[in-house]
Amino acid sequence: MPTIAPVSDLRNYGSILEKVTKGSPVYLTRNGHGAYSIRDMEDEDNFQKAEAMIRLFCELNAGIRSAEENGWVSEEEMRAYLRNMRNEVQ
């Protein structure tokens, strides 16, 4: 069950931080509405990894849709394209 506390409880931030554990963030409210969350760093790392995976899957889906609409590129065409890109960077 999540821990919910008003922002004003941060005056005694030690007691709030003691409630933060892996998998159990503390949610802070302001005027009765959610305003902030405090999470364990491992949870934050996992959250950022999940966000990155979602972005990657969205880009992959966009690529698949584009290929289905505009046609697929052959492996050799892709290799040539990547070689040209690498040469332009150098």
PyMOL Python script that loads the backbone (N, CA, C, O; Angstrom):
from pymol import cmd

cmd.read_pdbstr("""\
ATOM      1  N   MET A   1       0.845  -1.175   0.000  1.00  0.00           N
ATOM      2  CA  MET A   1       0.000   0.000   0.000  1.00  0.00           C
ATOM      3  C   MET A   1       0.894   1.242   0.000  1.00  0.00           C
ATOM      4  O   MET A   1       1.845   1.316   0.777  1.00  0.00           O
ATOM      5  N   PRO A   2       0.599   2.214  -0.860  1.00  0.00           N
ATOM      6  CA  PRO A   2       1.459   3.391  -0.940  1.00  0.00           C
ATOM      7  C   PRO A   2       1.365   4.256   0.316  1.00  0.00           C
ATOM      8  O   PRO A   2       0.349   4.286   1.010  1.00  0.00           O
ATOM      9  N   THR A   3       2.448   4.943   0.571  1.00  0.00           N
ATOM     10  CA  THR A   3       2.475   5.900   1.669  1.00  0.00           C
ATOM     11  C   THR A   3       2.163   7.273   1.089  1.00  0.00           C
ATOM     12  O   THR A   3       2.817   7.715   0.144  1.00  0.00           O
ATOM     13  N   ILE A   4       1.181   7.936   1.644  1.00  0.00           N
ATOM     14  CA  ILE A   4       0.774   9.265   1.180  1.00  0.00           C
ATOM     15  C   ILE A   4       0.907  10.219   2.357  1.00  0.00           C
ATOM     16  O   ILE A   4       0.432   9.940   3.457  1.00  0.00           O
ATOM     17  N   ALA A   5       1.562  11.350   2.109  1.00  0.00           N
ATOM     18  CA  ALA A   5       1.780  12.332   3.172  1.00  0.00           C
ATOM     19  C   ALA A   5       1.690  13.732   2.577  1.00  0.00           C
ATOM     20  O   ALA A   5       1.995  13.921   1.399  1.00  0.00           O
ATOM     21  N   PRO A   6       1.281  14.707   3.367  1.00  0.00           N
ATOM     22  CA  PRO A   6       1.272  16.083   2.869  1.00  0.00           C
ATOM     23  C   PRO A   6       2.693  16.624   2.760  1.00  0.00           C
ATOM     24  O   PRO A   6       3.582  16.207   3.503  1.00  0.00           O
ATOM     25  N   VAL A   7       2.897  17.537   1.846  1.00  0.00           N
ATOM     26  CA  VAL A   7       4.210  18.151   1.648  1.00  0.00           C
ATOM     27  C   VAL A   7       4.714  18.775   2.941  1.00  0.00           C
ATOM     28  O   VAL A   7       5.919  18.799   3.190  1.00  0.00           O
ATOM     29  N   SER A   8       3.817  19.271   3.754  1.00  0.00           N
ATOM     30  CA  SER A   8       4.227  19.915   5.004  1.00  0.00           C
ATOM     31  C   SER A   8       4.980  18.949   5.927  1.00  0.00           C
ATOM     32  O   SER A   8       5.741  19.392   6.787  1.00  0.00           O
ATOM     33  N   ASP A   9       4.776  17.632   5.760  1.00  0.00           N
ATOM     34  CA  ASP A   9       5.513  16.655   6.570  1.00  0.00           C
ATOM     35  C   ASP A   9       7.012  16.669   6.270  1.00  0.00           C
ATOM     36  O   ASP A   9       7.798  16.094   7.023  1.00  0.00           O
ATOM     37  N   LEU A  10       7.413  17.321   5.178  1.00  0.00           N
ATOM     38  CA  LEU A  10       8.844  17.382   4.852  1.00  0.00           C
ATOM     39  C   LEU A  10       9.633  18.221   5.849  1.00  0.00           C
ATOM     40  O   LEU A  10      10.863  18.197   5.843  1.00  0.00           O
ATOM     41  N   ARG A  11       8.943  18.954   6.695  1.00  0.00           N
ATOM     42  CA  ARG A  11       9.670  19.682   7.750  1.00  0.00           C
ATOM     43  C   ARG A  11      10.491  18.702   8.573  1.00  0.00           C
ATOM     44  O   ARG A  11      11.590  19.014   9.032  1.00  0.00           O
ATOM     45  N   ASN A  12       9.935  17.515   8.746  1.00  0.00           N
ATOM     46  CA  ASN A  12      10.651  16.447   9.435  1.00  0.00           C
ATOM     47  C   ASN A  12      10.967  15.379   8.379  1.00  0.00           C
ATOM     48  O   ASN A  12      10.432  14.270   8.417  1.00  0.00           O
ATOM     49  N   TYR A  13      11.859  15.744   7.423  1.00  0.00           N
ATOM     50  CA  TYR A  13      12.110  14.894   6.260  1.00  0.00           C
ATOM     51  C   TYR A  13      12.687  13.526   6.622  1.00  0.00           C
ATOM     52  O   TYR A  13      12.527  12.573   5.858  1.00  0.00           O
ATOM     53  N   GLY A  14      13.342  13.413   7.751  1.00  0.00           N
ATOM     54  CA  GLY A  14      13.902  12.121   8.160  1.00  0.00           C
ATOM     55  C   GLY A  14      12.828  11.064   8.318  1.00  0.00           C
ATOM     56  O   GLY A  14      13.012   9.917   7.909  1.00  0.00           O
ATOM     57  N   SER A  15      11.714  11.445   8.907  1.00  0.00           N
ATOM     58  CA  SER A  15      10.635  10.463   9.098  1.00  0.00           C
ATOM     59  C   SER A  15      10.012  10.064   7.767  1.00  0.00           C
ATOM     60  O   SER A  15       9.582   8.923   7.599  1.00  0.00           O
ATOM     61  N   ILE A  16       9.963  10.999   6.818  1.00  0.00           N
ATOM     62  CA  ILE A  16       9.442  10.671   5.481  1.00  0.00           C
ATOM     63  C   ILE A  16      10.401   9.733   4.767  1.00  0.00           C
ATOM     64  O   ILE A  16       9.969   8.734   4.190  1.00  0.00           O
ATOM     65  N   LEU A  17      11.697  10.036   4.796  1.00  0.00           N
ATOM     66  CA  LEU A  17      12.672   9.197   4.093  1.00  0.00           C
ATOM     67  C   LEU A  17      12.736   7.785   4.660  1.00  0.00           C
ATOM     68  O   LEU A  17      13.036   6.842   3.927  1.00  0.00           O
ATOM     69  N   GLU A  18      12.461   7.624   5.944  1.00  0.00           N
ATOM     70  CA  GLU A  18      12.444   6.285   6.536  1.00  0.00           C
ATOM     71  C   GLU A  18      11.341   5.421   5.940  1.00  0.00           C
ATOM     72  O   GLU A  18      11.453   4.195   5.926  1.00  0.00           O
ATOM     73  N   LYS A  19      10.283   6.048   5.449  1.00  0.00           N
ATOM     74  CA  LYS A  19       9.156   5.315   4.875  1.00  0.00           C
ATOM     75  C   LYS A  19       9.407   4.884   3.433  1.00  0.00           C
ATOM     76  O   LYS A  19       8.686   4.031   2.914  1.00  0.00           O
ATOM     77  N   VAL A  20      10.422   5.462   2.771  1.00  0.00           N
ATOM     78  CA  VAL A  20      10.733   5.112   1.389  1.00  0.00           C
ATOM     79  C   VAL A  20      11.525   3.815   1.381  1.00  0.00           C
ATOM     80  O   VAL A  20      12.601   3.723   1.972  1.00  0.00           O
ATOM     81  N   THR A  21      10.975   2.813   0.702  1.00  0.00           N
ATOM     82  CA  THR A  21      11.676   1.540   0.545  1.00  0.00           C
ATOM     83  C   THR A  21      11.579   1.110  -0.907  1.00  0.00           C
ATOM     84  O   THR A  21      10.791   1.661  -1.676  1.00  0.00           O
ATOM     85  N   LYS A  22      12.379   0.128  -1.277  1.00  0.00           N
ATOM     86  CA  LYS A  22      12.345  -0.383  -2.641  1.00  0.00           C
ATOM     87  C   LYS A  22      10.942  -0.912  -2.929  1.00  0.00           C
ATOM     88  O   LYS A  22      10.410  -1.735  -2.185  1.00  0.00           O
ATOM     89  N   GLY A  23      10.363  -0.432  -4.005  1.00  0.00           N
ATOM     90  CA  GLY A  23       9.029  -0.853  -4.391  1.00  0.00           C
ATOM     91  C   GLY A  23       7.899  -0.158  -3.646  1.00  0.00           C
ATOM     92  O   GLY A  23       6.727  -0.467  -3.863  1.00  0.00           O
ATOM     93  N   SER A  24       8.244   0.773  -2.773  1.00  0.00           N
ATOM     94  CA  SER A  24       7.218   1.467  -2.005  1.00  0.00           C
ATOM     95  C   SER A  24       7.578   2.950  -1.866  1.00  0.00           C
ATOM     96  O   SER A  24       8.153   3.359  -0.857  1.00  0.00           O
ATOM     97  N   PRO A  25       7.238   3.749  -2.881  1.00  0.00           N
ATOM     98  CA  PRO A  25       7.546   5.175  -2.810  1.00  0.00           C
ATOM     99  C   PRO A  25       6.617   5.894  -1.839  1.00  0.00           C
ATOM    100  O   PRO A  25       5.603   5.347  -1.404  1.00  0.00           O
ATOM    101  N   VAL A  26       6.977   7.109  -1.514  1.00  0.00           N
ATOM    102  CA  VAL A  26       6.119   7.977  -0.712  1.00  0.00           C
ATOM    103  C   VAL A  26       5.580   9.048  -1.652  1.00  0.00           C
ATOM    104  O   VAL A  26       6.342   9.700  -2.365  1.00  0.00           O
ATOM    105  N   TYR A  27       4.272   9.221  -1.647  1.00  0.00           N
ATOM    106  CA  TYR A  27       3.628  10.234  -2.471  1.00  0.00           C
ATOM    107  C   TYR A  27       3.285  11.429  -1.589  1.00  0.00           C
ATOM    108  O   TYR A  27       2.678  11.284  -0.528  1.00  0.00           O
ATOM    109  N   LEU A  28       3.680  12.597  -2.045  1.00  0.00           N
ATOM    110  CA  LEU A  28       3.427  13.830  -1.293  1.00  0.00           C
ATOM    111  C   LEU A  28       2.294  14.606  -1.950  1.00  0.00           C
ATOM    112  O   LEU A  28       2.227  14.724  -3.173  1.00  0.00           O
ATOM    113  N   THR A  29       1.417  15.124  -1.124  1.00  0.00           N
ATOM    114  CA  THR A  29       0.276  15.874  -1.640  1.00  0.00           C
ATOM    115  C   THR A  29       0.401  17.350  -1.276  1.00  0.00           C
ATOM    116  O   THR A  29       1.044  17.725  -0.296  1.00  0.00           O
ATOM    117  N   ARG A  30      -0.229  18.159  -2.092  1.00  0.00           N
ATOM    118  CA  ARG A  30      -0.323  19.595  -1.831  1.00  0.00           C
ATOM    119  C   ARG A  30      -1.789  19.967  -2.047  1.00  0.00           C
ATOM    120  O   ARG A  30      -2.341  19.749  -3.125  1.00  0.00           O
ATOM    121  N   ASN A  31      -2.399  20.520  -1.031  1.00  0.00           N
ATOM    122  CA  ASN A  31      -3.823  20.863  -1.079  1.00  0.00           C
ATOM    123  C   ASN A  31      -4.684  19.654  -1.447  1.00  0.00           C
ATOM    124  O   ASN A  31      -5.677  19.778  -2.164  1.00  0.00           O
ATOM    125  N   GLY A  32      -4.289  18.493  -0.947  1.00  0.00           N
ATOM    126  CA  GLY A  32      -5.075  17.279  -1.159  1.00  0.00           C
ATOM    127  C   GLY A  32      -4.878  16.596  -2.497  1.00  0.00           C
ATOM    128  O   GLY A  32      -5.527  15.586  -2.771  1.00  0.00           O
ATOM    129  N   HIS A  33      -4.000  17.120  -3.335  1.00  0.00           N
ATOM    130  CA  HIS A  33      -3.763  16.538  -4.662  1.00  0.00           C
ATOM    131  C   HIS A  33      -2.309  16.069  -4.755  1.00  0.00           C
ATOM    132  O   HIS A  33      -1.410  16.687  -4.185  1.00  0.00           O
ATOM    133  N   GLY A  34      -2.095  14.974  -5.477  1.00  0.00           N
ATOM    134  CA  GLY A  34      -0.740  14.463  -5.655  1.00  0.00           C
ATOM    135  C   GLY A  34       0.169  15.509  -6.270  1.00  0.00           C
ATOM    136  O   GLY A  34      -0.197  16.157  -7.251  1.00  0.00           O
ATOM    137  N   ALA A  35       1.356  15.678  -5.697  1.00  0.00           N
ATOM    138  CA  ALA A  35       2.292  16.687  -6.195  1.00  0.00           C
ATOM    139  C   ALA A  35       3.670  16.092  -6.494  1.00  0.00           C
ATOM    140  O   ALA A  35       4.286  16.454  -7.496  1.00  0.00           O
ATOM    141  N   TYR A  36       4.163  15.191  -5.648  1.00  0.00           N
ATOM    142  CA  TYR A  36       5.520  14.672  -5.791  1.00  0.00           C
ATOM    143  C   TYR A  36       5.566  13.212  -5.356  1.00  0.00           C
ATOM    144  O   TYR A  36       4.668  12.721  -4.673  1.00  0.00           O
ATOM    145  N   SER A  37       6.627  12.533  -5.766  1.00  0.00           N
ATOM    146  CA  SER A  37       6.879  11.193  -5.232  1.00  0.00           C
ATOM    147  C   SER A  37       8.363  11.099  -4.891  1.00  0.00           C
ATOM    148  O   SER A  37       9.211  11.712  -5.540  1.00  0.00           O
ATOM    149  N   ILE A  38       8.646  10.326  -3.869  1.00  0.00           N
ATOM    150  CA  ILE A  38      10.030  10.065  -3.468  1.00  0.00           C
ATOM    151  C   ILE A  38      10.218   8.563  -3.581  1.00  0.00           C
ATOM    152  O   ILE A  38       9.515   7.791  -2.929  1.00  0.00           O
ATOM    153  N   ARG A  39      11.191   8.142  -4.429  1.00  0.00           N
ATOM    154  CA  ARG A  39      11.409   6.722  -4.670  1.00  0.00           C
ATOM    155  C   ARG A  39      12.828   6.334  -4.328  1.00  0.00           C
ATOM    156  O   ARG A  39      13.737   7.164  -4.292  1.00  0.00           O
ATOM    157  N   ASP A  40      12.988   5.062  -4.080  1.00  0.00           N
ATOM    158  CA  ASP A  40      14.296   4.454  -3.919  1.00  0.00           C
ATOM    159  C   ASP A  40      15.051   4.583  -5.250  1.00  0.00           C
ATOM    160  O   ASP A  40      14.426   4.508  -6.308  1.00  0.00           O
ATOM    161  N   MET A  41      16.365   4.775  -5.224  1.00  0.00           N
ATOM    162  CA  MET A  41      17.141   4.972  -6.457  1.00  0.00           C
ATOM    163  C   MET A  41      17.073   3.765  -7.382  1.00  0.00           C
ATOM    164  O   MET A  41      17.082   3.930  -8.602  1.00  0.00           O
ATOM    165  N   GLU A  42      17.005   2.564  -6.835  1.00  0.00           N
ATOM    166  CA  GLU A  42      16.892   1.380  -7.688  1.00  0.00           C
ATOM    167  C   GLU A  42      15.561   1.404  -8.449  1.00  0.00           C
ATOM    168  O   GLU A  42      15.505   1.050  -9.626  1.00  0.00           O
ATOM    169  N   ASP A  43      14.497   1.825  -7.767  1.00  0.00           N
ATOM    170  CA  ASP A  43      13.209   1.970  -8.437  1.00  0.00           C
ATOM    171  C   ASP A  43      13.282   3.033  -9.528  1.00  0.00           C
ATOM    172  O   ASP A  43      12.716   2.860 -10.607  1.00  0.00           O
ATOM    173  N   GLU A  44      13.979   4.130  -9.246  1.00  0.00           N
ATOM    174  CA  GLU A  44      14.137   5.198 -10.242  1.00  0.00           C
ATOM    175  C   GLU A  44      14.888   4.692 -11.463  1.00  0.00           C
ATOM    176  O   GLU A  44      14.495   4.985 -12.593  1.00  0.00           O
ATOM    177  N   ASP A  45      15.962   3.937 -11.255  1.00  0.00           N
ATOM    178  CA  ASP A  45      16.715   3.356 -12.376  1.00  0.00           C
ATOM    179  C   ASP A  45      15.824   2.443 -13.210  1.00  0.00           C
ATOM    180  O   ASP A  45      15.839   2.507 -14.439  1.00  0.00           O
ATOM    181  N   ASN A  46      15.051   1.595 -12.543  1.00  0.00           N
ATOM    182  CA  ASN A  46      14.148   0.690 -13.260  1.00  0.00           C
ATOM    183  C   ASN A  46      13.092   1.466 -14.029  1.00  0.00           C
ATOM    184  O   ASN A  46      12.728   1.086 -15.142  1.00  0.00           O
ATOM    185  N   PHE A  47      12.598   2.549 -13.445  1.00  0.00           N
ATOM    186  CA  PHE A  47      11.606   3.383 -14.112  1.00  0.00           C
ATOM    187  C   PHE A  47      12.197   4.006 -15.378  1.00  0.00           C
ATOM    188  O   PHE A  47      11.547   4.025 -16.423  1.00  0.00           O
ATOM    189  N   GLN A  48      13.414   4.511 -15.287  1.00  0.00           N
ATOM    190  CA  GLN A  48      14.060   5.120 -16.451  1.00  0.00           C
ATOM    191  C   GLN A  48      14.334   4.087 -17.539  1.00  0.00           C
ATOM    192  O   GLN A  48      14.198   4.389 -18.725  1.00  0.00           O
ATOM    193  N   LYS A  49      14.718   2.878 -17.151  1.00  0.00           N
ATOM    194  CA  LYS A  49      14.941   1.809 -18.133  1.00  0.00           C
ATOM    195  C   LYS A  49      13.626   1.454 -18.830  1.00  0.00           C
ATOM    196  O   LYS A  49      13.597   1.270 -20.046  1.00  0.00           O
ATOM    197  N   ALA A  50      12.552   1.360 -18.068  1.00  0.00           N
ATOM    198  CA  ALA A  50      11.249   1.044 -18.656  1.00  0.00           C
ATOM    199  C   ALA A  50      10.810   2.140 -19.617  1.00  0.00           C
ATOM    200  O   ALA A  50      10.272   1.850 -20.686  1.00  0.00           O
ATOM    201  N   GLU A  51      11.034   3.395 -19.245  1.00  0.00           N
ATOM    202  CA  GLU A  51      10.706   4.520 -20.129  1.00  0.00           C
ATOM    203  C   GLU A  51      11.487   4.433 -21.432  1.00  0.00           C
ATOM    204  O   GLU A  51      10.931   4.661 -22.506  1.00  0.00           O
ATOM    205  N   ALA A  52      12.769   4.107 -21.343  1.00  0.00           N
ATOM    206  CA  ALA A  52      13.611   3.991 -22.533  1.00  0.00           C
ATOM    207  C   ALA A  52      13.137   2.838 -23.417  1.00  0.00           C
ATOM    208  O   ALA A  52      13.137   2.955 -24.642  1.00  0.00           O
ATOM    209  N   MET A  53      12.737   1.737 -22.806  1.00  0.00           N
ATOM    210  CA  MET A  53      12.238   0.605 -23.594  1.00  0.00           C
ATOM    211  C   MET A  53      10.946   0.975 -24.313  1.00  0.00           C
ATOM    212  O   MET A  53      10.746   0.589 -25.465  1.00  0.00           O
ATOM    213  N   ILE A  54      10.084   1.707 -23.655  1.00  0.00           N
ATOM    214  CA  ILE A  54       8.836   2.129 -24.294  1.00  0.00           C
ATOM    215  C   ILE A  54       9.130   3.022 -25.491  1.00  0.00           C
ATOM    216  O   ILE A  54       8.531   2.861 -26.555  1.00  0.00           O
ATOM    217  N   ARG A  55      10.063   3.973 -25.316  1.00  0.00           N
ATOM    218  CA  ARG A  55      10.439   4.847 -26.442  1.00  0.00           C
ATOM    219  C   ARG A  55      11.018   4.026 -27.590  1.00  0.00           C
ATOM    220  O   ARG A  55      10.695   4.266 -28.753  1.00  0.00           O
ATOM    221  N   LEU A  56      11.879   3.050 -27.262  1.00  0.00           N
ATOM    222  CA  LEU A  56      12.480   2.193 -28.295  1.00  0.00           C
ATOM    223  C   LEU A  56      11.407   1.422 -29.049  1.00  0.00           C
ATOM    224  O   LEU A  56      11.431   1.380 -30.279  1.00  0.00           O
ATOM    225  N   PHE A  57      10.460   0.807 -28.332  1.00  0.00           N
ATOM    226  CA  PHE A  57       9.403   0.047 -28.988  1.00  0.00           C
ATOM    227  C   PHE A  57       8.524   0.940 -29.850  1.00  0.00           C
ATOM    228  O   PHE A  57       8.072   0.519 -30.914  1.00  0.00           O
ATOM    229  N   CYS A  58       8.279   2.162 -29.404  1.00  0.00           N
ATOM    230  CA  CYS A  58       7.505   3.105 -30.218  1.00  0.00           C
ATOM    231  C   CYS A  58       8.231   3.420 -31.521  1.00  0.00           C
ATOM    232  O   CYS A  58       7.613   3.467 -32.585  1.00  0.00           O
ATOM    233  N   GLU A  59       9.539   3.636 -31.439  1.00  0.00           N
ATOM    234  CA  GLU A  59      10.322   3.915 -32.645  1.00  0.00           C
ATOM    235  C   GLU A  59      10.366   2.695 -33.567  1.00  0.00           C
ATOM    236  O   GLU A  59      10.259   2.836 -34.785  1.00  0.00           O
ATOM    237  N   LEU A  60      10.521   1.505 -32.997  1.00  0.00           N
ATOM    238  CA  LEU A  60      10.523   0.286 -33.813  1.00  0.00           C
ATOM    239  C   LEU A  60       9.178   0.092 -34.507  1.00  0.00           C
ATOM    240  O   LEU A  60       9.134  -0.272 -35.682  1.00  0.00           O
ATOM    241  N   ASN A  61       8.081   0.333 -33.790  1.00  0.00           N
ATOM    242  CA  ASN A  61       6.758   0.226 -34.406  1.00  0.00           C
ATOM    243  C   ASN A  61       6.577   1.238 -35.526  1.00  0.00           C
ATOM    244  O   ASN A  61       5.994   0.928 -36.564  1.00  0.00           O
ATOM    245  N   ALA A  62       7.083   2.457 -35.310  1.00  0.00           N
ATOM    246  CA  ALA A  62       6.999   3.477 -36.363  1.00  0.00           C
ATOM    247  C   ALA A  62       7.790   3.033 -37.588  1.00  0.00           C
ATOM    248  O   ALA A  62       7.352   3.235 -38.720  1.00  0.00           O
ATOM    249  N   GLY A  63       8.954   2.428 -37.364  1.00  0.00           N
ATOM    250  CA  GLY A  63       9.764   1.922 -38.481  1.00  0.00           C
ATOM    251  C   GLY A  63       9.071   0.809 -39.230  1.00  0.00           C
ATOM    252  O   GLY A  63       9.113   0.770 -40.460  1.00  0.00           O
ATOM    253  N   ILE A  64       8.434  -0.096 -38.512  1.00  0.00           N
ATOM    254  CA  ILE A  64       7.716  -1.199 -39.158  1.00  0.00           C
ATOM    255  C   ILE A  64       6.542  -0.662 -39.972  1.00  0.00           C
ATOM    256  O   ILE A  64       6.319  -1.090 -41.104  1.00  0.00           O
ATOM    257  N   ARG A  65       5.788   0.283 -39.390  1.00  0.00           N
ATOM    258  CA  ARG A  65       4.669   0.876 -40.131  1.00  0.00           C
ATOM    259  C   ARG A  65       5.160   1.570 -41.397  1.00  0.00           C
ATOM    260  O   ARG A  65       4.548   1.451 -42.458  1.00  0.00           O
ATOM    261  N   SER A  66       6.277   2.300 -41.275  1.00  0.00           N
ATOM    262  CA  SER A  66       6.837   2.993 -42.434  1.00  0.00           C
ATOM    263  C   SER A  66       7.256   1.993 -43.510  1.00  0.00           C
ATOM    264  O   SER A  66       7.012   2.214 -44.696  1.00  0.00           O
ATOM    265  N   ALA A  67       7.878   0.909 -43.101  1.00  0.00           N
ATOM    266  CA  ALA A  67       8.317  -0.104 -44.070  1.00  0.00           C
ATOM    267  C   ALA A  67       7.123  -0.760 -44.742  1.00  0.00           C
ATOM    268  O   ALA A  67       7.162  -1.029 -45.943  1.00  0.00           O
ATOM    269  N   GLU A  68       6.066  -1.020 -43.991  1.00  0.00           N
ATOM    270  CA  GLU A  68       4.888  -1.637 -44.586  1.00  0.00           C
ATOM    271  C   GLU A  68       4.188  -0.701 -45.570  1.00  0.00           C
ATOM    272  O   GLU A  68       3.616  -1.150 -46.563  1.00  0.00           O
ATOM    273  N   GLU A  69       4.236   0.606 -45.287  1.00  0.00           N
ATOM    274  CA  GLU A  69       3.587   1.578 -46.169  1.00  0.00           C
ATOM    275  C   GLU A  69       4.452   1.928 -47.374  1.00  0.00           C
ATOM    276  O   GLU A  69       3.943   2.074 -48.485  1.00  0.00           O
ATOM    277  N   ASN A  70       5.778   2.066 -47.154  1.00  0.00           N
ATOM    278  CA  ASN A  70       6.668   2.568 -48.202  1.00  0.00           C
ATOM    279  C   ASN A  70       7.577   1.499 -48.796  1.00  0.00           C
ATOM    280  O   ASN A  70       8.317   1.779 -49.739  1.00  0.00           O
ATOM    281  N   GLY A  71       7.538   0.299 -48.271  1.00  0.00           N
ATOM    282  CA  GLY A  71       8.390  -0.784 -48.770  1.00  0.00           C
ATOM    283  C   GLY A  71       9.634  -0.956 -47.911  1.00  0.00           C
ATOM    284  O   GLY A  71      10.158  -0.007 -47.328  1.00  0.00           O
ATOM    285  N   TRP A  72      10.076  -2.182 -47.857  1.00  0.00           N
ATOM    286  CA  TRP A  72      11.242  -2.540 -47.050  1.00  0.00           C
ATOM    287  C   TRP A  72      12.526  -2.218 -47.795  1.00  0.00           C
ATOM    288  O   TRP A  72      12.538  -2.183 -49.025  1.00  0.00           O
ATOM    289  N   VAL A  73      13.603  -1.984 -47.064  1.00  0.00           N
ATOM    290  CA  VAL A  73      14.922  -1.711 -47.630  1.00  0.00           C
ATOM    291  C   VAL A  73      15.729  -2.999 -47.541  1.00  0.00           C
ATOM    292  O   VAL A  73      15.664  -3.709 -46.538  1.00  0.00           O
ATOM    293  N   SER A  74      16.491  -3.300 -48.594  1.00  0.00           N
ATOM    294  CA  SER A  74      17.283  -4.532 -48.577  1.00  0.00           C
ATOM    295  C   SER A  74      18.440  -4.381 -47.580  1.00  0.00           C
ATOM    296  O   SER A  74      18.813  -3.277 -47.184  1.00  0.00           O
ATOM    297  N   GLU A  75      18.983  -5.520 -47.198  1.00  0.00           N
ATOM    298  CA  GLU A  75      20.106  -5.512 -46.249  1.00  0.00           C
ATOM    299  C   GLU A  75      21.302  -4.765 -46.838  1.00  0.00           C
ATOM    300  O   GLU A  75      21.963  -4.000 -46.135  1.00  0.00           O
ATOM    301  N   GLU A  76      21.579  -4.979 -48.104  1.00  0.00           N
ATOM    302  CA  GLU A  76      22.734  -4.316 -48.729  1.00  0.00           C
ATOM    303  C   GLU A  76      22.525  -2.807 -48.799  1.00  0.00           C
ATOM    304  O   GLU A  76      23.467  -2.048 -48.571  1.00  0.00           O
ATOM    305  N   GLU A  77      21.317  -2.359 -49.109  1.00  0.00           N
ATOM    306  CA  GLU A  77      21.032  -0.921 -49.121  1.00  0.00           C
ATOM    307  C   GLU A  77      21.249  -0.315 -47.732  1.00  0.00           C
ATOM    308  O   GLU A  77      21.778   0.789 -47.601  1.00  0.00           O
ATOM    309  N   MET A  78      20.837  -1.045 -46.712  1.00  0.00           N
ATOM    310  CA  MET A  78      21.002  -0.550 -45.347  1.00  0.00           C
ATOM    311  C   MET A  78      22.468  -0.478 -44.965  1.00  0.00           C
ATOM    312  O   MET A  78      22.902   0.497 -44.352  1.00  0.00           O
ATOM    313  N   ARG A  79      23.239  -1.503 -45.321  1.00  0.00           N
ATOM    314  CA  ARG A  79      24.675  -1.492 -45.026  1.00  0.00           C
ATOM    315  C   ARG A  79      25.359  -0.302 -45.717  1.00  0.00           C
ATOM    316  O   ARG A  79      26.188   0.377 -45.112  1.00  0.00           O
ATOM    317  N   ALA A  80      25.009  -0.057 -46.975  1.00  0.00           N
ATOM    318  CA  ALA A  80      25.596   1.064 -47.711  1.00  0.00           C
ATOM    319  C   ALA A  80      25.218   2.391 -47.044  1.00  0.00           C
ATOM    320  O   ALA A  80      26.055   3.285 -46.912  1.00  0.00           O
ATOM    321  N   TYR A  81      23.975   2.512 -46.632  1.00  0.00           N
ATOM    322  CA  TYR A  81      23.516   3.724 -45.961  1.00  0.00           C
ATOM    323  C   TYR A  81      24.304   3.960 -44.672  1.00  0.00           C
ATOM    324  O   TYR A  81      24.751   5.078 -44.414  1.00  0.00           O
ATOM    325  N   LEU A  82      24.474   2.924 -43.873  1.00  0.00           N
ATOM    326  CA  LEU A  82      25.211   3.057 -42.618  1.00  0.00           C
ATOM    327  C   LEU A  82      26.681   3.374 -42.859  1.00  0.00           C
ATOM    328  O   LEU A  82      27.278   4.163 -42.126  1.00  0.00           O
ATOM    329  N   ARG A  83      27.268   2.758 -43.891  1.00  0.00           N
ATOM    330  CA  ARG A  83      28.666   3.078 -44.229  1.00  0.00           C
ATOM    331  C   ARG A  83      28.797   4.551 -44.582  1.00  0.00           C
ATOM    332  O   ARG A  83      29.726   5.214 -44.119  1.00  0.00           O
ATOM    333  N   ASN A  84      27.891   5.069 -45.387  1.00  0.00           N
ATOM    334  CA  ASN A  84      27.921   6.483 -45.775  1.00  0.00           C
ATOM    335  C   ASN A  84      27.752   7.392 -44.562  1.00  0.00           C
ATOM    336  O   ASN A  84      28.424   8.417 -44.448  1.00  0.00           O
ATOM    337  N   MET A  85      26.857   7.014 -43.662  1.00  0.00           N
ATOM    338  CA  MET A  85      26.643   7.808 -42.448  1.00  0.00           C
ATOM    339  C   MET A  85      27.917   7.835 -41.601  1.00  0.00           C
ATOM    340  O   MET A  85      28.299   8.882 -41.078  1.00  0.00           O
ATOM    341  N   ARG A  86      28.560   6.694 -41.473  1.00  0.00           N
ATOM    342  CA  ARG A  86      29.801   6.615 -40.673  1.00  0.00           C
ATOM    343  C   ARG A  86      30.900   7.454 -41.310  1.00  0.00           C
ATOM    344  O   ARG A  86      31.649   8.125 -40.599  1.00  0.00           O
ATOM    345  N   ASN A  87      31.010   7.431 -42.622  1.00  0.00           N
ATOM    346  CA  ASN A  87      32.025   8.218 -43.313  1.00  0.00           C
ATOM    347  C   ASN A  87      31.773   9.713 -43.189  1.00  0.00           C
ATOM    348  O   ASN A  87      32.723  10.490 -43.100  1.00  0.00           O
ATOM    349  N   GLU A  88      30.521  10.125 -43.180  1.00  0.00           N
ATOM    350  CA  GLU A  88      30.190  11.547 -43.028  1.00  0.00           C
ATOM    351  C   GLU A  88      30.563  12.050 -41.632  1.00  0.00           C
ATOM    352  O   GLU A  88      30.961  13.205 -41.482  1.00  0.00           O
ATOM    353  N   VAL A  89      30.441  11.204 -40.619  1.00  0.00           N
ATOM    354  CA  VAL A  89      30.757  11.602 -39.245  1.00  0.00           C
ATOM    355  C   VAL A  89      32.253  11.761 -39.083  1.00  0.00           C
ATOM    356  O   VAL A  89      32.705  12.656 -38.369  1.00  0.00           O
ATOM    357  N   GLN A  90      33.021  10.922 -39.722  1.00  0.00           N
ATOM    358  CA  GLN A  90      34.489  10.968 -39.570  1.00  0.00           C
ATOM    359  C   GLN A  90      35.040  12.079 -40.357  1.00  0.00           C
ATOM    360  O   GLN A  90      36.253  12.289 -40.364  1.00  0.00           O
TER     361      GLN A  90
END
""", "prot")
cmd.dss("prot")
cmd.show_as("cartoon", "prot")
cmd.util.cbc("prot")
cmd.orient("prot")
